[in-house]
Amino acid sequence: MQYRRFGRTELQMPVFSCGGMRYQYKWQDVPQSTIPANNQENVEAIIRRSLEVGINHIETARGYGTSEIQLGEILPNLPRKQLIVQTKVEPTENPEKFRATLEQSLSNLKLDYVDLLGIHGINTPELLDYSIRPGGCLDVVKEFQAQGRVRFVGFSTHAPTDVIVKAINTNCFDYVNLHWYYINQGNWPAIEAATQQDMGVFIISPSNKGGNLYSPPERLVELCRPLSPMVFNNLFCLSHPQVHTLSIGASKPTDFDEHLRSLELLEKAEEFLPPIIERLEQAAIARFGEDWVKSWHIGLPTPEETPNSINIYQILWLRNLAIAYDMVEYAKMRYNLLGNGNHWFPGEKAEASETLDFTPCLARSPHADKIPGLLADAHQLLGGESVKRLSQQ
């Protein structure tokens, strides 16, 4: 395993972290006694495999259902000083509710302290305010830090980049969990801001949210050769020293194996990455033309500025992936979350878009004339049964 300094925490963070949102028994709390033995044995096998390969950062959240209580049966039996344990708690308007949830997290984990506590889902200016205002959630965390029950505080986010940068620039946080990978590089300014603040940078779900790379389409496999899409994406992320760790959301012990292939290639990233990136770019240009590939994103409105709150940016992005790289299943899954994702994945699908007037909101887009038709096409290509967030299933 390779390790990187996790910003001002000074923790030596493995470049892969063991994320806790794919192995739990339920997304809702249930008594430990009702969890099947084979499920608990699988979680323990994942944790032991993680430590065996040097991944000593174990990451979970109160919002991950039974994940915490299942870890609470395992982590207290391991050498505590060898572990970096992180959990996350959602911000609330009432800080006492946040306090009670944080107490519950520590109780579930059966640990005296966690190394990293993330405020989970600072996705809007309002949630940022709940976190940082006097007497808010961050002040509660500071009390836990003074008691030695939390070492460092950060935040996780699915927010627009400007909101993330605003949260980073408060200088209230030691690290950030955010999305950034080859197919979605929009948060790079936030990573740069975090680097300036000497914050740890944790990339959320690069193999799931980053393209469902556990089961990539054949076209993407061919374009990424001689690497697998997963290894390519890992090298792409980790070739940037500003990035410290990538989350592996393992559902079984063997889920680490393909990721580990990245380690021996990391020093050769400059040899492998450029030709693959060139192929990916040219493949997109071949299907769309260079003008669209270079400028599709310019001047797009936010969902709040759009008729029916349609998330034009996300829809066009997903259509691009489906057509350029045959990532249709991934695009369908993400598209059909629209309307169900609240602040985690805001905005609506493009239903009935042909009946709406987009002229005012697309005034800054160089592609204003054709985007309404592309939205209708995307809905036909990707629309289907609504998808719920995992935590709602």
C-alpha positions as CSV (number, residue, x, y, z in Angstrom):
1,M,0.0,0.0,0.0
2,Q,1.1,3.6,-0.6
3,Y,0.2,6.4,1.9
4,R,-0.1,10.1,1.6
5,R,-0.2,12.9,4.1
6,F,-3.9,13.7,4.7
7,G,-3.5,17.5,4.8
8,R,-3.1,19.2,8.1
9,T,-4.4,16.2,10.0
10,E,-0.9,14.8,9.4
11,L,-2.5,11.3,9.2
12,Q,-0.7,8.9,6.9
13,M,-3.7,8.0,4.7
14,P,-3.7,4.9,2.4
15,V,-4.4,5.9,-1.2
16,F,-7.4,3.6,-1.0
17,S,-10.0,3.7,1.8
18,C,-12.5,1.1,2.8
19,G,-15.9,2.7,2.3
20,G,-18.9,1.3,4.2
21,M,-22.0,1.8,2.0
22,R,-22.1,-1.4,0.0
23,Y,-21.6,-4.2,2.5
24,Q,-24.2,-3.5,5.2
25,Y,-27.2,-5.7,5.8
26,K,-29.9,-3.0,5.6
27,W,-30.2,0.7,4.8
28,Q,-32.4,1.1,7.8
29,D,-31.5,0.5,11.5
30,V,-32.4,-3.0,12.7
31,P,-31.2,-4.8,15.9
32,Q,-27.8,-6.5,15.6
33,S,-29.5,-9.8,16.6
34,T,-31.5,-9.8,13.4
35,I,-28.5,-9.4,11.1
36,P,-27.8,-12.8,9.4
37,A,-24.5,-14.4,10.4
38,N,-23.3,-14.8,6.8
39,N,-23.7,-11.0,6.2
40,Q,-21.8,-10.1,9.4
41,E,-19.1,-12.6,8.4
42,N,-18.8,-11.0,5.0
43,V,-18.4,-7.5,6.6
44,E,-15.7,-8.9,8.9
45,A,-13.9,-10.6,6.0
46,I,-14.0,-7.3,4.1
47,I,-12.4,-5.4,7.0
48,R,-9.8,-8.1,7.6
49,R,-8.9,-8.1,3.9
50,S,-8.7,-4.3,3.9
51,L,-6.2,-4.3,6.8
52,E,-4.3,-7.2,5.2
53,V,-3.5,-5.1,2.2
54,G,-2.7,-2.0,4.2
55,I,-6.0,-0.2,3.9
56,N,-6.4,1.0,7.5
57,H,-8.9,3.8,6.8
58,I,-12.4,2.4,7.6
59,E,-15.1,4.9,6.5
60,T,-18.8,4.8,7.2
61,A,-21.8,7.0,8.1
62,R,-24.8,7.2,10.4
63,G,-26.8,7.3,7.1
64,Y,-25.5,3.9,6.0
65,G,-28.1,1.9,7.9
66,T,-26.6,-1.0,9.8
67,S,-23.0,-0.3,8.6
68,E,-22.0,1.3,11.9
69,I,-23.4,-1.3,14.2
70,Q,-21.9,-4.1,12.2
71,L,-18.5,-2.4,12.4
72,G,-19.1,-2.0,16.1
73,E,-18.9,-5.8,16.4
74,I,-15.5,-5.8,14.6
75,L,-13.4,-2.6,15.2
76,P,-13.2,-2.8,19.0
77,N,-11.4,-6.1,18.7
78,L,-8.7,-4.7,16.4
79,P,-5.6,-2.6,17.4
80,R,-7.1,0.8,17.7
81,K,-4.0,2.8,17.0
82,Q,-3.5,1.1,13.7
83,L,-6.9,2.2,12.5
84,I,-8.2,5.5,11.0
85,V,-11.9,5.4,11.6
86,Q,-14.3,7.9,10.0
87,T,-18.0,8.3,10.3
88,K,-20.3,11.0,9.1
89,V,-23.5,12.7,10.5
90,E,-25.9,14.9,8.5
91,P,-26.2,18.5,9.6
92,T,-29.5,19.6,11.1
93,E,-31.1,22.9,11.9
94,N,-31.4,21.8,15.6
95,P,-27.9,21.2,16.9
96,E,-29.2,19.0,19.7
97,K,-30.6,16.6,17.1
98,F,-27.1,16.5,15.5
99,R,-25.6,15.9,18.9
100,A,-27.9,13.0,19.6
101,T,-27.1,11.4,16.2
102,L,-23.4,11.8,16.8
103,E,-23.7,10.1,20.2
104,Q,-25.6,7.3,18.5
105,S,-22.8,6.9,16.0
106,L,-20.1,6.6,18.6
107,S,-22.3,4.1,20.6
108,N,-22.9,2.0,17.5
109,L,-19.2,1.9,16.7
110,K,-18.3,1.0,20.3
111,L,-15.3,3.2,20.1
112,D,-14.0,5.9,22.5
113,Y,-13.3,8.2,19.6
114,V,-13.3,8.5,15.9
115,D,-10.3,9.9,14.0
116,L,-12.4,11.7,11.4
117,L,-15.9,13.0,11.7
118,G,-17.5,14.3,8.6
119,I,-20.5,16.6,8.5
120,H,-22.4,14.5,5.9
121,G,-23.9,16.3,2.9
122,I,-23.2,20.0,3.0
123,N,-25.0,20.3,-0.3
124,T,-26.7,23.7,-0.1
125,P,-25.9,27.1,1.4
126,E,-28.6,26.4,4.0
127,L,-26.9,23.2,5.2
128,L,-23.6,25.0,5.3
129,D,-25.2,27.6,7.6
130,Y,-26.6,24.9,9.9
131,S,-23.0,23.6,10.2
132,I,-20.9,26.7,10.7
133,R,-23.2,29.3,12.4
134,P,-22.6,30.1,16.1
135,G,-24.1,27.3,18.1
136,G,-24.5,25.1,15.1
137,C,-23.3,21.6,14.3
138,L,-19.7,22.5,14.1
139,D,-19.7,23.9,17.6
140,V,-21.1,20.5,18.8
141,V,-18.2,18.8,17.1
142,K,-15.8,21.1,18.8
143,E,-17.2,19.9,22.2
144,F,-16.6,16.3,21.2
145,Q,-13.1,17.2,20.1
146,A,-12.4,18.9,23.5
147,Q,-13.6,15.6,25.1
148,G,-11.2,13.6,23.0
149,R,-14.0,11.8,21.2
150,V,-13.4,13.3,17.7
151,R,-9.9,14.1,16.4
152,F,-10.5,15.9,13.1
153,V,-13.6,17.4,11.4
154,G,-14.4,17.5,7.7
155,F,-17.4,17.5,5.5
156,S,-18.7,15.4,2.6
157,T,-20.6,17.0,-0.2
158,H,-22.6,16.6,-3.5
159,A,-22.9,20.4,-3.8
160,P,-22.3,22.6,-6.8
161,T,-18.6,23.5,-6.9
162,D,-19.2,27.1,-5.7
163,V,-20.9,25.9,-2.5
164,I,-18.0,23.5,-1.9
165,V,-15.4,26.2,-2.4
166,K,-17.4,28.5,0.0
167,A,-17.4,25.7,2.7
168,I,-13.6,25.1,2.2
169,N,-12.8,28.8,2.4
170,T,-14.4,29.1,5.8
171,N,-11.2,27.3,7.0
172,C,-13.4,25.4,9.5
173,F,-12.6,21.9,8.2
174,D,-9.6,19.6,8.1
175,Y,-10.7,17.6,5.1
176,V,-13.3,17.2,2.4
177,N,-15.0,14.2,0.8
178,L,-16.1,15.1,-2.8
179,H,-16.7,13.7,-6.3
180,W,-13.9,14.0,-8.8
181,Y,-12.8,11.5,-11.5
182,Y,-12.2,11.3,-15.2
183,I,-15.8,11.5,-16.4
184,N,-16.6,14.3,-13.9
185,Q,-13.8,16.8,-13.4
186,G,-15.9,19.9,-12.5
187,N,-14.8,20.0,-8.8
188,W,-11.1,20.6,-9.6
189,P,-11.4,24.2,-8.3
190,A,-12.6,22.8,-5.0
191,I,-9.6,20.5,-4.8
192,E,-7.3,23.4,-5.5
193,A,-9.0,25.4,-2.8
194,A,-8.7,22.5,-0.3
195,T,-5.0,22.2,-1.2
196,Q,-4.5,25.9,-0.4
197,Q,-6.1,25.3,3.0
198,D,-3.9,22.2,3.5
199,M,-7.0,20.0,3.8
200,G,-7.2,16.3,3.2
201,V,-8.9,15.3,0.0
202,F,-11.0,12.1,-0.1
203,I,-12.6,11.1,-3.4
204,I,-16.1,9.7,-3.0
205,S,-17.0,6.5,-4.9
206,P,-14.8,6.8,-8.0
207,S,-15.7,3.3,-9.2
208,N,-19.5,3.6,-8.6
209,K,-20.5,7.2,-9.0
210,G,-17.5,7.5,-11.3
211,G,-19.1,5.3,-14.0
212,N,-20.2,1.9,-12.5
213,L,-16.7,0.6,-13.3
214,Y,-17.3,-2.8,-11.7
215,S,-19.3,-3.6,-14.8
216,P,-18.1,-1.3,-17.6
217,P,-19.4,-1.4,-21.2
218,E,-17.2,-3.1,-23.7
219,R,-16.6,0.2,-25.6
220,L,-15.1,1.8,-22.5
221,V,-13.1,-1.4,-21.8
222,E,-11.6,-1.1,-25.3
223,L,-10.9,2.6,-25.1
224,C,-9.0,2.1,-21.8
225,R,-6.8,-0.8,-22.8
226,P,-4.2,-1.9,-21.7
227,L,-5.7,-0.9,-18.4
228,S,-9.2,-1.7,-17.1
229,P,-11.5,1.3,-16.8
230,M,-11.2,1.0,-13.0
231,V,-7.4,1.1,-13.0
232,F,-7.4,3.9,-15.5
233,N,-9.6,6.0,-13.3
234,N,-7.6,5.2,-10.2
235,L,-4.4,6.3,-12.0
236,F,-6.1,9.4,-13.4
237,C,-7.1,10.5,-9.9
238,L,-4.0,9.5,-8.0
239,S,-1.6,11.0,-10.6
240,H,-2.7,14.3,-9.0
241,P,-0.8,14.7,-5.7
242,Q,-3.6,17.0,-4.4
243,V,-5.8,13.8,-4.1
244,H,-5.0,11.7,-1.1
245,T,-7.4,8.8,-1.0
246,L,-10.0,7.0,-3.2
247,S,-12.9,5.3,-1.5
248,I,-13.4,1.6,-2.4
249,G,-17.0,0.7,-1.5
250,A,-16.4,-3.1,-1.2
251,S,-19.3,-5.5,-1.1
252,K,-17.0,-8.5,-0.8
253,P,-13.3,-9.1,0.0
254,T,-12.3,-9.6,-3.6
255,D,-13.5,-6.1,-4.5
256,F,-10.1,-4.7,-3.5
257,D,-8.2,-6.9,-6.0
258,E,-8.6,-4.9,-9.2
259,H,-7.9,-1.6,-7.4
260,L,-4.6,-3.0,-6.0
261,R,-3.3,-3.5,-9.5
262,S,-3.1,0.3,-9.7
263,L,-0.4,0.5,-7.1
264,E,2.4,-1.0,-9.2
265,L,1.5,1.2,-12.1
266,L,1.2,4.5,-10.3
267,E,4.8,5.5,-11.0
268,K,4.2,4.8,-14.7
269,A,1.0,6.9,-14.8
270,E,2.6,9.4,-17.2
271,E,3.3,6.6,-19.6
272,F,-0.2,5.0,-19.5
273,L,-2.6,7.9,-19.1
274,P,-1.9,10.3,-22.1
275,P,-2.7,7.8,-24.9
276,I,-5.9,6.5,-23.1
277,I,-7.1,10.1,-22.5
278,E,-6.5,10.9,-26.1
279,R,-8.5,7.9,-27.3
280,L,-11.4,8.8,-24.9
281,E,-11.4,12.4,-26.1
282,Q,-11.3,11.4,-29.8
283,A,-14.0,8.9,-29.3
284,A,-16.3,11.6,-27.9
285,I,-15.4,14.0,-30.8
286,A,-16.1,11.3,-33.3
287,R,-19.6,10.9,-32.1
288,F,-20.4,14.6,-31.3
289,G,-18.0,16.8,-33.1
290,E,-15.3,18.9,-31.4
291,D,-17.4,22.0,-30.9
292,W,-19.9,20.2,-28.8
293,V,-17.3,18.3,-26.8
294,K,-15.4,21.5,-25.9
295,S,-18.3,23.8,-25.2
296,W,-21.5,21.9,-24.3
297,H,-21.3,22.9,-20.7
298,I,-20.9,26.7,-21.2
299,G,-23.7,29.0,-20.0
300,L,-26.0,26.3,-18.7
301,P,-28.6,27.3,-16.0
302,T,-29.0,25.8,-12.6
303,P,-32.2,23.7,-12.0
304,E,-33.6,26.7,-10.1
305,E,-33.3,28.8,-13.2
306,T,-34.9,26.3,-15.5
307,P,-38.6,25.6,-16.3
308,N,-39.8,22.6,-14.2
309,S,-36.4,22.6,-12.4
310,I,-35.0,20.4,-15.1
311,N,-31.3,19.6,-14.4
312,I,-30.0,20.5,-17.9
313,Y,-26.3,20.1,-17.0
314,Q,-26.7,16.6,-15.5
315,I,-29.0,15.4,-18.3
316,L,-26.6,16.5,-21.1
317,W,-23.6,15.1,-19.3
318,L,-25.3,11.7,-18.9
319,R,-26.4,11.8,-22.6
320,N,-22.8,12.5,-23.5
321,L,-21.5,9.5,-21.6
322,A,-24.2,7.2,-23.0
323,I,-23.5,8.1,-26.6
324,A,-19.7,8.6,-26.4
325,Y,-18.8,5.6,-24.3
326,D,-21.9,3.4,-24.4
327,M,-22.4,4.0,-20.7
328,V,-26.1,3.7,-21.1
329,E,-26.8,1.6,-17.9
330,Y,-24.9,4.1,-15.7
331,A,-26.6,7.0,-17.4
332,K,-30.0,5.5,-17.0
333,M,-29.5,4.8,-13.3
334,R,-28.3,8.4,-12.6
335,Y,-30.9,10.0,-14.9
336,N,-33.8,8.2,-13.1
337,L,-32.6,9.4,-9.7
338,L,-33.6,12.9,-10.8
339,G,-36.8,13.9,-9.0
340,N,-36.0,11.6,-6.1
341,G,-32.5,12.8,-5.0
342,N,-33.5,16.0,-3.2
343,H,-30.3,18.0,-2.4
344,W,-28.1,15.0,-3.0
345,F,-29.0,14.9,-6.7
346,P,-31.2,18.0,-7.4
347,G,-33.4,18.8,-10.3
348,E,-35.9,17.0,-12.4
349,K,-35.9,14.8,-15.6
350,A,-36.7,16.2,-19.0
351,E,-40.3,15.0,-19.2
352,A,-42.5,17.1,-21.4
353,S,-39.4,19.3,-22.2
354,E,-40.7,19.9,-25.7
355,T,-43.6,21.9,-24.3
356,L,-41.4,24.3,-22.3
357,D,-39.7,27.6,-23.3
358,F,-36.0,27.4,-22.5
359,T,-35.1,30.6,-24.3
360,P,-34.5,32.9,-21.3
361,C,-32.5,30.3,-19.3
362,L,-30.3,29.3,-22.2
363,A,-29.4,32.8,-23.3
364,R,-25.8,32.3,-22.3
365,S,-25.4,28.9,-24.0
366,P,-23.8,28.6,-27.5
367,H,-26.0,25.6,-28.1
368,A,-29.3,27.2,-27.1
369,D,-31.1,26.3,-30.3
370,K,-30.5,22.6,-30.1
371,I,-30.5,21.8,-26.4
372,P,-34.4,21.5,-26.1
373,G,-34.3,18.8,-28.7
374,L,-31.3,17.1,-27.0
375,L,-33.2,17.0,-23.7
376,A,-36.2,15.3,-25.4
377,D,-33.8,12.8,-27.0
378,A,-32.1,12.2,-23.6
379,H,-35.4,11.5,-22.0
380,Q,-36.3,9.0,-24.7
381,L,-32.8,7.3,-24.4
382,L,-32.5,7.2,-20.6
383,G,-36.0,7.6,-19.2
384,G,-37.6,4.7,-17.3
385,E,-38.7,3.7,-13.9
386,S,-37.8,6.1,-11.2
387,V,-34.7,5.1,-9.1
388,K,-34.5,5.8,-5.4
389,R,-31.3,6.8,-3.6
390,L,-29.7,3.7,-1.9
391,S,-30.6,5.0,1.6
392,Q,-34.3,5.1,0.6
393,Q,-34.3,1.5,-0.6
